[in-house]
Amino acid sequence: MSEAGEIASRPRVVHDETCEPLLPYRFEFDAKNRILRGVFEGAVTDQSLMEFYGAAACALRDTNPRGSFTDFSGVSSFEVSPEAIRALAARAPADPLASRPRAIVAPTAQIFGLARMFELSGDATRPNLHVVRTTREAYALLGVTEPHFEPIEQGRTR
């Protein structure tokens, strides 16, 4: 491949006004209910999902929530391969506390199918992981009636 073709095929990293890379995800914490939420927006790729997984481990450690969920409701494209899902499921859980409830909000059929693959592949190490369609279902699963999420800095920078 020519250099021009190679450069064109690289993913474009978008930066904010301070030249910090804008990631397709962020973390928020509800201190009242002690719930950590990872939120994806825009395009999700194998790479961004792998990066999120590592950042989630740090966010979980830093916040010590009683439960967590990842929300894919704001996703515009989901270019994640089954191979990436299997690789993530084979890794140690981002949350080392198996008893802690967690959910994946997967609103589309594609995301739901891959999230279920992750859930089933990692069932032995993630027994309290549930795949749901809506944030309302995630809140019910985690016992949250009035969410109060605030952004946390973890996960927004490299």
PyMOL commands that set and color helices and strands:
alter all, ss='L'
color gray80, all
select helices_A, chain A and resi 3-9+46-63+82-90+109-121+135-142
alter helices_A, ss='H'
color red, helices_A
select strands_A, chain A and resi 25-30+35-45+67-79+102-105+129-132+150-152
alter strands_A, ss='S'
color yellow, strands_A
deselect
rebuild
show_as cartoon
